[in-house]
Amino acid sequence: MNNLILHPVTRRQIDDFVSSPSHAVMLAGPVGSGKQTMATKLSEAVLELPAGTFTNYPYKLIIGTAEGKSIGIEAVRELEHFLTLKVPRAATHNRAVVIEAAHLLTAEAQNALLKTLEEPPAGTLIILSVNHEKALLPTVRSRAQLIDIKRPAKADVQDHFKLQNFDDKAIIRAYAISGGLPGLMQALLNQIDHPLTQATEMARQLLSQSPYERLLSVDELSKQREHALNLCFILQQMAHVSLQNAKGATAKKWQDVLTASYEAAEALSGSAQPKLALTKLMLGF
């Protein structure tokens, strides 16, 4: 776990969990914070596997979903079947289940998961990855230990990527775009795919366009709610970072971006009409 860039509080929580693991843990942090990598590293540590071997470990189950799609009760039944299989490897923990984007579990699926969380087979580790802990039912949250993935300090993030021999200018640019989220920064610097990559590219384009040009994207974007929410999130991260040093008219623009993106995200998460919310966003900065 030492090669991960972590906030000291998060690192302490992880170290405490690895030294005395419970049967279930919830990794809570925003998209781009590196939860997927952390789940892999945490599994290797608890299962006492060599680094880099979890991907090919035969006694694991990873439950994911297409972007924005809910995770239904069928996935929980798949998990239950997986847990009935015997694991010949002798170890205190010898099997792992990772539910990526567990906040997308339907209420029915969460309720079905309760019994497994209460009484998992011996040797089982269950990791729930969520964007926010409150996205899960209280009954589910109470049955998993929480690790809060806090954003690391800017200097620590930059030093981490400098040690990987990335160019200083590239690091600064990636930090500004990602808001300092390590997972997204890693994807940007390595030019690999990430759930937020498309939203990041669109945010950069919108910031350079006129209000009229931005409005042209409203119709298509309104049909892609998850992408629209990701766009708002990226705009928020860019604004937060840029406001640290901005002054005058530049600071005013970034404050407008921040306000407009928060209002649009709140509207999109509620019952507002997507086109109306996105039109207001595009005219807001």
Backbone as CSV, one residue per row, in Angstrom:
resi,resn,N_x,N_y,N_z,CA_x,CA_y,CA_z,C_x,C_y,C_z
1,MET,0.814,-1.205,0.000,0.000,0.000,0.000,0.852,1.261,0.000
2,ASN,2.142,1.105,0.208,3.013,2.272,0.326,3.139,3.064,-0.972
3,ASN,2.861,2.422,-2.119,3.006,3.129,-3.389,1.746,3.893,-3.793
4,LEU,0.747,3.932,-2.908,-0.463,4.708,-3.172,-0.314,6.092,-2.558
5,ILE,-0.859,7.105,-3.231,-0.854,8.451,-2.690,-2.138,8.615,-1.883
6,LEU,-1.988,8.781,-0.559,-3.137,8.795,0.329,-3.057,9.944,1.330
7,HIS,-4.207,10.431,1.723,-4.288,11.369,2.831,-3.889,10.621,4.109
8,PRO,-3.196,11.259,5.038,-2.767,10.563,6.267,-3.905,9.876,7.017
9,VAL,-5.083,10.507,7.068,-6.215,9.893,7.754,-6.642,8.617,7.041
10,THR,-6.700,8.672,5.716,-7.068,7.487,4.933,-6.043,6.379,5.107
11,ARG,-4.769,6.727,5.075,-3.715,5.720,5.246,-3.820,5.051,6.620
12,ARG,-4.092,5.840,7.635,-4.218,5.270,8.981,-5.406,4.315,9.050
13,GLN,-6.523,4.685,8.423,-7.692,3.802,8.422,-7.392,2.489,7.694
14,ILE,-6.671,2.586,6.582,-6.322,1.378,5.824,-5.381,0.494,6.631
15,ASP,-4.371,1.095,7.227,-3.418,0.316,8.029,-4.128,-0.388,9.188
16,ASP,-5.063,0.321,9.828,-5.812,-0.285,10.935,-6.656,-1.458,10.442
17,PHE,-7.261,-1.289,9.250,-8.097,-2.355,8.715,-7.261,-3.578,8.348
18,VAL,-6.134,-3.363,7.703,-5.283,-4.483,7.292,-4.759,-5.250,8.505
19,SER,-4.443,-4.538,9.583,-3.915,-5.205,10.778,-4.988,-5.995,11.511
20,SER,-6.258,-5.566,11.361,-7.353,-6.282,12.011,-8.599,-6.190,11.124
21,PRO,-8.608,-6.945,10.017,-9.697,-6.807,9.034,-11.020,-7.387,9.507
22,SER,-12.101,-6.678,9.205,-13.435,-7.208,9.418,-13.866,-7.889,8.123
23,HIS,-15.072,-8.419,8.095,-15.517,-9.161,6.914,-15.956,-8.244,5.774
24,ALA,-16.268,-6.970,6.097,-16.754,-6.068,5.050,-16.230,-4.663,5.289
25,VAL,-15.891,-3.978,4.208,-15.379,-2.623,4.292,-15.971,-1.788,3.163
26,MET,-16.223,-0.513,3.443,-16.776,0.392,2.455,-15.755,1.480,2.149
27,LEU,-15.330,1.565,0.880,-14.406,2.607,0.438,-15.243,3.746,-0.111
28,ALA,-15.243,4.883,0.571,-16.093,6.005,0.178,-15.256,7.181,-0.295
29,GLY,-15.451,7.583,-1.547,-14.715,8.704,-2.114,-15.262,9.031,-3.489
30,PRO,-15.030,10.242,-3.980,-15.580,10.638,-5.283,-14.973,9.863,-6.439
31,VAL,-15.666,9.877,-7.574,-15.126,9.288,-8.795,-13.771,9.939,-9.082
32,GLY,-12.781,9.106,-9.403,-11.457,9.646,-9.691,-10.509,9.626,-8.511
33,SER,-10.994,9.203,-7.347,-10.140,9.205,-6.160,-9.275,7.958,-6.047
34,GLY,-9.460,6.994,-6.940,-8.607,5.807,-6.940,-9.173,4.624,-6.180
35,LYS,-10.501,4.547,-6.062,-11.108,3.465,-5.275,-10.841,2.086,-5.872
36,GLN,-10.838,1.983,-7.193,-10.629,0.679,-7.819,-9.235,0.146,-7.514
37,THR,-8.235,1.014,-7.644,-6.864,0.605,-7.319,-6.748,0.261,-5.844
38,MET,-7.397,1.061,-5.001,-7.329,0.816,-3.568,-7.977,-0.518,-3.198
39,ALA,-9.089,-0.850,-3.851,-9.748,-2.127,-3.579,-8.836,-3.297,-3.927
40,THR,-8.112,-3.156,-5.040,-7.177,-4.209,-5.456,-6.048,-4.358,-4.444
41,LYS,-5.435,-3.249,-4.069,-4.317,-3.279,-3.128,-4.757,-3.773,-1.752
42,LEU,-5.940,-3.361,-1.337,-6.459,-3.791,-0.046,-6.729,-5.295,-0.043
43,SER,-7.266,-5.796,-1.152,-7.510,-7.242,-1.266,-6.205,-8.022,-1.177
44,GLU,-5.183,-7.546,-1.872,-3.887,-8.221,-1.840,-3.304,-8.230,-0.437
45,ALA,-3.472,-7.130,0.283,-2.918,-7.037,1.629,-3.642,-7.975,2.594
46,VAL,-4.978,-7.978,2.547,-5.750,-8.805,3.476,-5.632,-10.287,3.131
47,LEU,-5.633,-10.615,1.833,-5.515,-12.013,1.410,-4.070,-12.501,1.412
48,GLU,-3.140,-11.585,1.710,-1.706,-11.896,1.762,-1.216,-12.447,0.422
49,LEU,-1.562,-11.713,-0.640,-1.148,-12.083,-1.985,0.024,-11.214,-2.416
50,PRO,0.893,-11.718,-3.282,1.961,-10.881,-3.828,1.375,-9.703,-4.597
51,ALA,2.044,-8.575,-4.563,1.565,-7.384,-5.251,1.382,-7.657,-6.743
52,GLY,0.279,-7.206,-7.290,0.023,-7.345,-8.714,-0.610,-8.656,-9.131
53,THR,-0.991,-9.496,-8.164,-1.527,-10.823,-8.516,-3.040,-10.933,-8.353
54,PHE,-3.678,-9.929,-7.782,-5.111,-10.043,-7.517,-5.919,-10.175,-8.800
55,THR,-5.467,-9.532,-9.867,-6.197,-9.575,-11.134,-6.408,-11.008,-11.606
56,ASN,-5.414,-11.847,-11.400,-5.497,-13.236,-11.858,-5.832,-14.217,-10.735
57,TYR,-6.184,-13.703,-9.572,-6.510,-14.581,-8.440,-7.842,-15.273,-8.722
58,PRO,-7.899,-16.609,-8.630,-9.109,-17.325,-9.043,-10.276,-17.235,-8.060
59,TYR,-10.001,-16.878,-6.806,-11.059,-16.895,-5.794,-11.529,-15.477,-5.455
60,LYS,-11.892,-14.772,-6.495,-12.396,-13.406,-6.335,-13.604,-13.224,-7.242
61,LEU,-14.442,-12.262,-6.876,-15.584,-11.887,-7.706,-15.650,-10.370,-7.710
62,ILE,-15.668,-9.797,-8.909,-15.803,-8.349,-9.049,-17.131,-8.058,-9.736
63,ILE,-17.976,-7.332,-9.048,-19.286,-6.979,-9.584,-19.264,-5.514,-9.983
64,GLY,-19.501,-5.254,-11.235,-19.537,-3.883,-11.742,-20.797,-3.664,-12.539
65,THR,-20.839,-2.563,-13.259,-22.008,-2.237,-14.055,-21.613,-1.284,-15.158
66,ALA,-22.414,-1.251,-16.204,-22.218,-0.234,-17.232,-22.460,1.127,-16.600
67,GLU,-21.764,2.132,-17.089,-21.821,3.459,-16.478,-23.258,3.941,-16.315
68,GLY,-23.596,4.273,-15.063,-24.908,4.844,-14.793,-26.028,3.826,-14.619
69,LYS,-25.782,2.547,-14.921,-26.814,1.525,-14.803,-26.883,1.010,-13.367
70,SER,-28.083,0.674,-12.925,-28.242,0.161,-11.577,-27.761,-1.280,-11.489
71,ILE,-27.446,-1.708,-10.260,-27.025,-3.087,-10.002,-28.190,-3.773,-9.313
72,GLY,-28.755,-4.765,-9.982,-29.962,-5.408,-9.489,-29.709,-6.623,-8.627
73,ILE,-30.795,-7.265,-8.242,-30.722,-8.411,-7.340,-30.023,-9.607,-7.988
74,GLU,-29.984,-9.640,-9.344,-29.289,-10.745,-10.016,-27.814,-10.781,-9.619
75,ALA,-27.229,-9.613,-9.438,-25.821,-9.546,-9.048,-25.611,-10.118,-7.652
76,VAL,-26.560,-9.880,-6.758,-26.460,-10.418,-5.401,-26.598,-11.937,-5.433
77,ARG,-27.450,-12.443,-6.300,-27.590,-13.905,-6.431,-26.306,-14.518,-6.981
78,GLU,-25.659,-13.811,-7.909,-24.365,-14.265,-8.416,-23.341,-14.312,-7.284
79,LEU,-23.358,-13.304,-6.437,-22.454,-13.245,-5.290,-22.725,-14.418,-4.342
80,GLU,-23.994,-14.671,-4.061,-24.351,-15.767,-3.150,-23.887,-17.107,-3.694
81,HIS,-24.041,-17.305,-4.999,-23.570,-18.554,-5.609,-22.050,-18.671,-5.502
82,PHE,-21.355,-17.585,-5.757,-19.887,-17.575,-5.666,-19.439,-17.977,-4.255
83,LEU,-20.166,-17.523,-3.245,-19.772,-17.799,-1.864,-20.065,-19.237,-1.429
84,THR,-20.829,-19.973,-2.237,-21.070,-21.385,-1.916,-19.931,-22.276,-2.403
85,LEU,-19.096,-21.745,-3.282,-17.990,-22.531,-3.837,-16.875,-22.672,-2.812
86,LYS,-16.272,-23.839,-2.769,-15.197,-24.073,-1.814,-13.889,-23.480,-2.313
87,VAL,-13.094,-22.982,-1.387,-11.786,-22.410,-1.702,-10.721,-23.295,-1.066
88,PRO,-9.917,-23.981,-1.859,-8.924,-24.902,-1.307,-7.749,-24.204,-0.621
89,ARG,-7.524,-22.936,-0.932,-6.377,-22.231,-0.369,-6.598,-21.953,1.116
90,ALA,-5.692,-22.402,1.936,-5.785,-22.209,3.379,-5.193,-20.856,3.761
91,ALA,-6.021,-20.016,4.362,-5.568,-18.704,4.822,-6.686,-18.104,5.659
92,THR,-6.338,-17.146,6.506,-7.356,-16.484,7.332,-8.418,-15.849,6.445
93,HIS,-7.968,-15.184,5.389,-8.857,-14.666,4.354,-8.390,-15.236,3.015
94,ASN,-9.277,-15.924,2.322,-8.863,-16.571,1.076,-9.792,-16.278,-0.108
95,ARG,-10.771,-15.391,0.110,-11.717,-15.089,-0.959,-12.139,-13.622,-0.827
96,ALA,-12.327,-12.959,-1.973,-12.708,-11.542,-1.945,-13.828,-11.258,-2.931
97,VAL,-14.728,-10.374,-2.525,-15.793,-9.866,-3.389,-15.673,-8.346,-3.412
98,VAL,-15.581,-7.778,-4.601,-15.515,-6.328,-4.751,-16.750,-5.879,-5.536
99,ILE,-17.553,-5.023,-4.923,-18.711,-4.460,-5.614,-18.366,-3.023,-5.977
100,GLU,-18.049,-2.803,-7.248,-17.700,-1.466,-7.715,-18.970,-0.636,-7.898
101,ALA,-18.887,0.646,-7.538,-20.050,1.546,-7.633,-21.242,0.938,-6.914
102,ALA,-21.012,0.504,-5.670,-22.077,-0.138,-4.889,-23.240,0.808,-4.610
103,HIS,-23.014,2.118,-4.768,-24.106,3.073,-4.587,-25.178,2.915,-5.666
104,LEU,-24.859,2.135,-6.713,-25.840,1.879,-7.775,-26.676,0.630,-7.497
105,LEU,-26.434,-0.037,-6.380,-27.271,-1.167,-5.987,-28.702,-0.684,-5.748
106,THR,-29.656,-1.382,-6.308,-31.055,-1.033,-6.052,-31.379,-1.331,-4.588
107,ALA,-32.462,-0.748,-4.100,-32.870,-1.003,-2.714,-33.121,-2.491,-2.502
108,GLU,-33.722,-3.142,-3.498,-33.983,-4.588,-3.410,-32.673,-5.356,-3.293
109,ALA,-31.681,-4.981,-4.100,-30.387,-5.661,-4.068,-29.677,-5.424,-2.738
110,GLN,-29.767,-4.207,-2.214,-29.134,-3.916,-0.927,-29.757,-4.743,0.192
111,ASN,-31.079,-4.840,0.180,-31.745,-5.639,1.214,-31.380,-7.111,1.104
112,ALA,-31.227,-7.593,-0.134,-30.840,-8.989,-0.348,-29.410,-9.247,0.118
113,LEU,-28.586,-8.191,0.086,-27.176,-8.323,0.470,-26.978,-8.381,1.983
114,LEU,-27.986,-7.953,2.737,-27.833,-7.828,4.190,-27.415,-9.122,4.872
115,LYS,-28.065,-10.212,4.535,-27.757,-11.487,5.196,-26.302,-11.887,4.965
116,THR,-25.816,-11.680,3.725,-24.422,-12.011,3.414,-23.474,-11.123,4.206
117,LEU,-23.820,-9.849,4.350,-22.975,-8.943,5.124,-22.974,-9.298,6.605
118,GLU,-24.093,-9.832,7.082,-24.191,-10.210,8.494,-23.436,-11.501,8.776
119,GLU,-23.552,-12.481,7.863,-22.965,-13.808,8.111,-22.259,-14.325,6.860
120,PRO,-21.166,-13.702,6.450,-20.430,-14.200,5.278,-19.671,-15.482,5.622
121,PRO,-19.413,-16.332,4.644,-18.609,-17.522,4.902,-17.236,-17.146,5.456
122,ALA,-16.684,-18.011,6.250,-15.374,-17.759,6.849,-14.337,-17.500,5.753
123,GLY,-13.448,-16.558,6.010,-12.380,-16.271,5.061,-12.756,-15.314,3.949
124,THR,-13.969,-14.741,4.011,-14.454,-13.871,2.937,-14.244,-12.395,3.275
125,LEU,-13.749,-11.651,2.305,-13.625,-10.202,2.408,-14.560,-9.578,1.380
126,ILE,-15.417,-8.667,1.823,-16.344,-7.971,0.924,-15.999,-6.482,0.934
127,ILE,-15.736,-5.938,-0.255,-15.396,-4.519,-0.392,-16.479,-3.822,-1.198
128,LEU,-17.056,-2.783,-0.611,-18.063,-1.976,-1.284,-17.434,-0.638,-1.653
129,SER,-17.433,-0.303,-2.930,-16.877,0.966,-3.402,-18.024,1.921,-3.683
130,VAL,-18.027,3.081,-3.014,-19.143,4.023,-3.162,-18.624,5.447,-3.338
131,ASN,-19.396,6.252,-4.070,-19.041,7.664,-4.220,-19.327,8.450,-2.949
132,HIS,-20.311,7.982,-2.177,-20.632,8.618,-0.901,-21.330,7.594,-0.030
133,GLU,-20.918,7.499,1.223,-21.448,6.460,2.106,-22.963,6.561,2.281
134,LYS,-23.514,7.790,2.269,-24.946,7.959,2.500,-25.792,7.454,1.326
135,ALA,-25.128,7.056,0.226,-25.860,6.531,-0.923,-26.389,5.124,-0.663
136,LEU,-25.910,4.475,0.393,-26.377,3.138,0.742,-27.351,3.204,1.911
137,LEU,-28.184,2.181,2.032,-29.141,2.120,3.132,-28.403,2.062,4.470
138,PRO,-28.949,2.675,5.508,-28.296,2.631,6.825,-28.012,1.214,7.306
139,THR,-28.909,0.280,6.990,-28.706,-1.106,7.413,-27.479,-1.723,6.746
140,VAL,-27.179,-1.309,5.508,-25.989,-1.802,4.815,-24.743,-1.122,5.374
141,ARG,-24.825,0.197,5.550,-23.676,0.952,6.056,-23.231,0.450,7.422
142,SER,-24.180,0.083,8.249,-23.854,-0.326,9.613,-23.132,-1.669,9.674
143,ARG,-23.142,-2.395,8.571,-22.531,-3.723,8.554,-21.176,-3.751,7.846
144,ALA,-20.647,-2.584,7.523,-19.341,-2.505,6.857,-18.506,-1.407,7.504
145,GLN,-17.247,-1.688,7.693,-16.329,-0.689,8.236,-16.044,0.365,7.178
146,LEU,-16.026,1.625,7.563,-15.845,2.727,6.619,-14.386,3.157,6.518
147,ILE,-13.907,3.298,5.268,-12.626,3.961,4.998,-12.944,5.174,4.139
148,ASP,-12.705,6.343,4.686,-13.022,7.601,4.018,-11.824,8.040,3.178
149,ILE,-11.998,8.065,1.859,-10.890,8.414,0.963,-10.843,9.928,0.803
150,LYS,-10.046,10.555,1.630,-9.904,12.005,1.592,-8.907,12.413,0.509
151,ARG,-9.057,13.614,0.012,-8.165,14.124,-1.027,-6.783,14.424,-0.431
152,PRO,-5.702,13.868,-1.003,-4.357,14.134,-0.471,-3.947,15.593,-0.695
153,ALA,-2.948,16.048,0.038,-2.439,17.399,-0.118,-1.818,17.568,-1.499
154,LYS,-1.920,18.783,-2.041,-1.430,19.059,-3.386,0.047,18.709,-3.537
155,ALA,0.873,19.110,-2.568,2.313,18.844,-2.650,2.591,17.345,-2.669
156,ASP,1.838,16.589,-1.873,2.033,15.136,-1.838,1.657,14.501,-3.178
157,VAL,0.574,14.987,-3.771,0.138,14.456,-5.072,1.181,14.736,-6.145
158,GLN,1.658,15.968,-6.183,2.642,16.336,-7.197,3.945,15.572,-7.010
159,ASP,4.396,15.426,-5.773,5.624,14.667,-5.508,5.472,13.205,-5.919
160,HIS,4.283,12.660,-5.679,4.019,11.259,-6.031,4.205,11.025,-7.527
161,PHE,3.678,11.936,-8.344,3.779,11.755,-9.791,5.140,12.171,-10.340
162,LYS,5.831,13.049,-9.640,7.202,13.371,-10.036,8.106,12.150,-9.889
163,LEU,7.853,11.368,-8.849,8.636,10.152,-8.634,8.401,9.118,-9.734
164,GLN,7.278,9.279,-10.467,6.995,8.397,-11.604,7.529,8.974,-12.912
165,ASN,8.326,10.044,-12.760,9.032,10.659,-13.896,8.113,11.346,-14.906
166,PHE,6.973,11.835,-14.432,6.124,12.637,-15.304,6.656,14.069,-15.342
167,ASP,6.458,14.729,-16.467,6.899,16.109,-16.647,6.145,17.046,-15.703
168,ASP,6.873,18.038,-15.144,6.265,18.963,-14.190,5.049,19.676,-14.776
169,LYS,5.170,20.135,-16.029,4.063,20.850,-16.658,2.854,19.938,-16.841
170,ALA,3.118,18.696,-17.186,2.022,17.733,-17.366,1.325,17.463,-16.042
171,ILE,2.091,17.404,-14.964,1.521,17.179,-13.633,0.645,18.345,-13.227
172,ILE,1.136,19.560,-13.437,0.376,20.756,-13.086,-0.935,20.814,-13.876
173,ARG,-0.852,20.501,-15.169,-2.042,20.514,-16.023,-3.043,19.447,-15.572
174,ALA,-2.556,18.240,-15.291,-3.434,17.153,-14.859,-4.072,17.463,-13.505
175,TYR,-3.320,18.123,-12.639,-3.860,18.482,-11.324,-5.002,19.493,-11.486
176,ALA,-4.791,20.475,-12.347,-5.811,21.499,-12.560,-7.085,20.907,-13.152
177,ILE,-6.924,19.945,-14.043,-8.083,19.328,-14.697,-8.823,18.394,-13.743
178,SER,-8.076,17.622,-12.963,-8.670,16.588,-12.119,-9.080,17.081,-10.745
179,GLY,-8.602,18.274,-10.357,-8.867,18.737,-8.999,-8.036,17.992,-7.981
180,GLY,-6.973,17.325,-8.451,-6.086,16.610,-7.534,-6.558,15.226,-7.146
181,LEU,-7.515,14.669,-7.895,-7.978,13.306,-7.612,-6.964,12.318,-8.198
182,PRO,-6.283,11.543,-7.361,-5.172,10.696,-7.832,-5.535,9.723,-8.944
183,GLY,-6.704,9.078,-8.837,-7.089,8.111,-9.858,-7.258,8.739,-11.219
184,LEU,-7.914,9.888,-11.261,-8.115,10.585,-12.532,-6.798,11.148,-13.041
185,MET,-5.957,11.665,-12.148,-4.650,12.176,-12.572,-3.818,11.079,-13.226
186,GLN,-3.836,9.889,-12.617,-3.084,8.760,-13.174,-3.575,8.442,-14.581
187,ALA,-4.883,8.449,-14.770,-5.459,8.159,-16.089,-5.079,9.231,-17.102
188,LEU,-5.146,10.492,-16.697,-4.814,11.579,-17.609,-3.341,11.551,-18.007
189,LEU,-2.468,11.339,-17.035,-1.026,11.347,-17.311,-0.601,10.152,-18.156
190,ASN,-1.290,9.030,-17.978,-0.965,7.834,-18.751,-1.800,7.712,-20.015
191,GLN,-2.699,8.676,-20.203,-3.583,8.703,-21.374,-4.340,7.384,-21.532
192,ILE,-4.903,6.926,-20.420,-5.713,5.714,-20.440,-7.165,6.074,-20.149
193,ASP,-8.062,5.151,-20.461,-9.480,5.410,-20.317,-9.871,5.464,-18.848
194,HIS,-10.846,6.290,-18.550,-11.361,6.461,-17.188,-12.794,6.953,-17.323
195,PRO,-13.678,6.604,-16.373,-15.073,7.061,-16.478,-15.228,8.571,-16.614
196,LEU,-14.237,9.337,-16.139,-14.348,10.788,-16.210,-13.583,11.408,-17.375
197,THR,-12.890,10.593,-18.155,-12.065,11.139,-19.234,-12.895,11.912,-20.256
198,GLN,-14.015,11.325,-20.678,-14.874,11.984,-21.659,-15.425,13.291,-21.102
199,ALA,-15.832,13.275,-19.841,-16.354,14.492,-19.224,-15.267,15.551,-19.097
200,THR,-14.049,15.125,-18.832,-12.928,16.052,-18.711,-12.661,16.762,-20.027
201,GLU,-12.670,16.013,-21.116,-12.430,16.600,-22.430,-13.541,17.582,-22.787
202,MET,-14.781,17.224,-22.471,-15.889,18.116,-22.781,-15.821,19.390,-21.949
203,ALA,-15.429,19.264,-20.680,-15.309,20.447,-19.817,-14.277,21.417,-20.370
204,ARG,-13.165,20.898,-20.845,-12.121,21.760,-21.424,-12.641,22.489,-22.659
205,GLN,-13.427,21.783,-23.464,-13.981,22.408,-24.666,-14.983,23.509,-24.302
206,LEU,-15.866,23.226,-23.358,-16.896,24.189,-22.983,-16.300,25.478,-22.426
207,LEU,-15.210,25.334,-21.669,-14.591,26.504,-21.053,-13.967,27.447,-22.088
208,SER,-13.726,26.925,-23.281,-13.129,27.756,-24.336,-14.165,28.259,-25.337
209,GLN,-15.429,27.885,-25.142,-16.474,28.237,-26.105,-17.309,29.431,-25.633
210,SER,-18.028,30.004,-26.575,-18.985,31.073,-26.264,-20.265,30.434,-25.731
211,PRO,-21.120,31.208,-25.033,-22.395,30.659,-24.556,-23.217,30.017,-25.676
212,TYR,-23.237,30.653,-26.847,-23.996,30.093,-27.966,-23.446,28.716,-28.357
213,GLU,-22.119,28.606,-28.442,-21.508,27.325,-28.817,-21.812,26.261,-27.763
214,ARG,-21.814,26.664,-26.499,-22.104,25.698,-25.434,-23.545,25.197,-25.520
215,LEU,-24.450,26.098,-25.889,-25.864,25.716,-25.962,-26.121,24.640,-27.008
216,LEU,-25.283,24.561,-28.001,-25.462,23.562,-29.064,-25.317,22.129,-28.547
217,SER,-24.677,21.968,-27.404,-24.458,20.622,-26.859,-25.555,20.185,-25.891
218,VAL,-26.484,21.082,-25.560,-27.494,20.793,-24.543,-28.385,19.626,-24.941
219,ASP,-28.877,19.622,-26.171,-29.840,18.601,-26.595,-29.274,17.195,-26.439
220,GLU,-28.077,16.967,-26.945,-27.471,15.631,-26.869,-27.090,15.279,-25.437
221,LEU,-26.545,16.243,-24.709,-26.103,15.986,-23.335,-27.284,15.673,-22.421
222,SER,-28.440,16.236,-22.709,-29.611,16.002,-21.866,-30.077,14.552,-21.913
223,LYS,-29.638,13.806,-22.926,-30.005,12.389,-23.055,-29.012,11.482,-22.317
224,GLN,-27.965,12.082,-21.743,-26.917,11.308,-21.081,-26.727,11.834,-19.654
225,ARG,-27.660,11.495,-18.798,-27.682,12.067,-17.445,-26.381,11.811,-16.687
226,GLU,-25.880,10.589,-16.728,-24.658,10.265,-15.973,-23.475,11.076,-16.493
227,HIS,-23.397,11.205,-17.808,-22.316,12.001,-18.401,-22.450,13.467,-17.997
228,ALA,-23.683,13.958,-17.964,-23.916,15.346,-17.564,-23.495,15.580,-16.115
229,LEU,-23.793,14.621,-15.236,-23.377,14.737,-13.835,-21.859,14.686,-13.712
230,ASN,-21.221,13.829,-14.501,-19.755,13.770,-14.494,-19.155,15.098,-14.963
231,LEU,-19.787,15.696,-15.969,-19.324,16.987,-16.469,-19.395,18.044,-15.367
232,CYS,-20.500,18.080,-14.650,-20.644,19.040,-13.549,-19.572,18.801,-12.491
233,PHE,-19.307,17.550,-12.200,-18.295,17.210,-11.198,-16.916,17.717,-11.614
234,ILE,-16.553,17.488,-12.881,-15.240,17.926,-13.371,-15.144,19.447,-13.351
235,LEU,-16.190,20.134,-13.760,-16.180,21.594,-13.729,-15.989,22.107,-12.297
236,GLN,-16.601,21.419,-11.350,-16.427,21.797,-9.944,-14.978,21.643,-9.503
237,GLN,-14.355,20.509,-9.892,-12.962,20.269,-9.492,-12.034,21.320,-10.106
238,MET,-12.239,21.614,-11.388,-11.418,22.624,-12.063,-11.562,23.987,-11.379
239,ALA,-12.798,24.327,-11.032,-13.054,25.631,-10.416,-12.414,25.725,-9.038
240,HIS,-12.539,24.669,-8.242,-11.957,24.679,-6.897,-10.444,24.907,-6.957
241,VAL,-9.772,24.199,-7.862,-8.319,24.342,-7.983,-7.940,25.724,-8.501
242,SER,-8.632,26.188,-9.531,-8.296,27.465,-10.160,-8.545,28.651,-9.235
243,LEU,-9.526,28.545,-8.365,-9.853,29.648,-7.456,-8.796,29.860,-6.378
244,GLN,-7.920,28.878,-6.207,-6.880,29.015,-5.187,-5.923,30.161,-5.505
245,ASN,-5.709,30.439,-6.806,-4.762,31.476,-7.195,-5.354,32.562,-8.092
246,ALA,-6.605,32.412,-8.486,-7.212,33.364,-9.426,-7.552,34.688,-8.737
247,LYS,-7.524,35.760,-9.538,-7.860,37.091,-9.038,-8.723,37.825,-10.066
248,GLY,-9.401,38.853,-9.613,-10.143,39.719,-10.512,-11.176,39.016,-11.364
249,ALA,-11.164,39.337,-12.656,-12.148,38.788,-13.588,-12.034,37.272,-13.714
250,THR,-10.797,36.776,-13.622,-10.595,35.328,-13.718,-11.244,34.613,-12.542
251,ALA,-11.072,35.175,-11.348,-11.698,34.583,-10.166,-13.216,34.626,-10.284
252,LYS,-13.725,35.738,-10.838,-15.183,35.861,-11.013,-15.709,34.784,-11.952
253,LYS,-14.975,34.523,-13.050,-15.418,33.499,-13.994,-15.444,32.121,-13.336
254,TRP,-14.384,31.783,-12.591,-14.327,30.465,-11.965,-15.387,30.324,-10.875
255,GLN,-15.699,31.417,-10.197,-16.772,31.364,-9.205,-18.109,31.117,-9.893
256,ASP,-18.302,31.721,-11.067,-19.528,31.487,-11.843,-19.613,30.025,-12.298
257,VAL,-18.463,29.482,-12.731,-18.422,28.080,-13.148,-18.793,27.172,-11.975
258,LEU,-18.222,27.473,-10.813,-18.476,26.658,-9.624,-19.949,26.702,-9.244
259,THR,-20.519,27.890,-9.193,-21.925,28.037,-8.819,-22.844,27.342,-9.825
260,ALA,-22.584,27.584,-11.114,-23.441,27.007,-12.157,-23.377,25.483,-12.168
261,SER,-22.192,24.923,-11.966,-22.054,23.463,-12.009,-22.684,22.804,-10.792
262,TYR,-22.587,23.442,-9.625,-23.239,22.885,-8.433,-24.763,22.933,-8.580
263,GLU,-25.278,24.043,-9.090,-26.724,24.165,-9.271,-27.234,23.159,-10.300
264,ALA,-26.475,22.961,-11.379,-26.885,22.010,-12.418,-26.864,20.580,-11.875
265,ALA,-25.826,20.247,-11.109,-25.735,18.894,-10.548,-26.888,18.616,-9.596
266,GLU,-27.235,19.611,-8.783,-28.357,19.444,-7.850,-29.666,19.264,-8.614
267,ALA,-29.842,20.042,-9.674,-31.063,19.935,-10.469,-31.146,18.593,-11.185
268,LEU,-30.015,18.144,-11.748,-29.991,16.867,-12.472,-30.215,15.681,-11.537
269,SER,-29.803,15.835,-10.288,-29.986,14.756,-9.313,-31.410,14.715,-8.782
270,GLY,-32.152,15.800,-9.015,-33.534,15.862,-8.557,-34.511,15.584,-9.681
271,SER,-35.579,16.337,-9.689,-36.644,16.084,-10.672,-36.692,17.129,-11.780
272,ALA,-35.673,17.991,-11.855,-35.683,19.055,-12.858,-35.552,18.482,-14.272
273,GLN,-36.065,19.229,-15.248,-35.916,18.837,-16.638,-34.445,18.973,-17.040
274,PRO,-33.824,17.924,-17.597,-32.402,17.983,-17.946,-32.048,19.143,-18.870
275,LYS,-32.873,19.387,-19.881,-32.570,20.458,-20.837,-32.552,21.821,-20.145
276,LEU,-33.483,22.022,-19.239,-33.556,23.295,-18.523,-32.331,23.472,-17.626
277,ALA,-31.963,22.415,-16.913,-30.814,22.475,-16.007,-29.517,22.722,-16.787
278,LEU,-29.373,22.050,-17.920,-28.149,22.173,-18.711,-28.082,23.509,-19.452
279,THR,-29.232,24.018,-19.861,-29.253,25.346,-20.507,-28.783,26.407,-19.512
280,LYS,-29.263,26.300,-18.289,-28.857,27.237,-17.247,-27.336,27.121,-16.976
281,LEU,-26.838,25.880,-17.007,-25.401,25.666,-16.821,-24.595,26.360,-17.909
282,MET,-24.981,26.149,-19.158,-24.227,26.675,-20.282,-24.244,28.205,-20.340
283,LEU,-25.284,28.797,-19.776,-25.380,30.261,-19.767,-24.832,30.866,-18.481
284,GLY,-24.379,29.988,-17.586,-23.993,30.445,-16.256,-22.567,30.940,-16.110
285,PHE,-21.764,30.789,-17.183,-20.360,31.269,-17.070,-19.859,31.732,-18.421
